[in-house]
């Protein structure tokens, strides 16, 4: 493994608090702070613990502190596939030894790159930020290959599959679940706007990113589900051909998404050129979030030593609790649905097995900040009264499950 040159390491060290004032996007600034501030006085010699590369989503939630200097970027280089993307679930807690590095090189041709759980768009952001901080051409080249991967993976209708190339099963559907499509769009949006961490891209690259974002926005609008004549939000997955809501795993039924739709709305709010169709879709989605609040309950983690993991989750009645949102809502009744591995929808969290109840995000404050902070800011920026479509770009933390 080749370390960055001493001048590059010095530049990484010097990033410090000036990153947030440098014009970088918030996620890249957080990554640069992490990469620059955590380097020790001497060049790292390998073999020690390093943090998992942070995705743009975790950086916005303060997770960038888990990155550990240039080691995280070097580890990301090792895990990149020949397609330009990255797999998920690889162990990135330490730099692999020589034998493991040879195994990773042999795995480079695997067709297992994905957008799931922050993969690929997270590594692109990390490497682009590290390139900006260090001047290392290897980081820029790998990030550029990642950008080309995102462009190649996009369907002509503007959507993205969960995995590419050769997606199969539910992974071939247009996937909003776990931030897949929105993560790709946010990365391309930053690249198209010539954000400082993507300075290595040329004008034709940025034009391609801009066109991909436009197709993606058009796809989002077409995926908005209309129920009894009323536009609502989207599903976590949509059929690649018909764009109809569709399921994924056995417990992920066709439904309205209370979790992923919050991230979709945030992305649309961020767009600089919001026409009437985009502004209307945002407003309709916000109205759906308002009427879909789950009130009068709080989500409690309770000790349960006799159960696996030693805890359980309970939806406890509490009239004073702030509103929550369900991850999934019935397409006809708009009632929250909870589903076990048998694929049978149930009306409450308590009806699930302990395994499904505690190992999946079913209820959460997914749209609280969206409604309380971001929507008023978006509306105020347009200086139009409530009740009409309105828009102004914004950027806010993405809801995650």
Helices and strands as residue ranges (DSSP letters): H 6-14, G 16-21, H 26-37, H 56-60, G 63-66, H 70-79, H 98-106, G 107-109, G 116-118, H 121-134, H 137-153, G 169-172, E 174-175, G 177-179, H 180-192, G 196-198, H 203-223, E 226-227, E 230-231, E 237-238, E 256-257, H 260-270, H 276-291, E 297-303, G 308-310, E 311-317, E 325-326, E 328-329, E 338-339, E 345-346, G 349-351, H 354-358, E 363-364, H 368-369, I 370-374, H 375-382
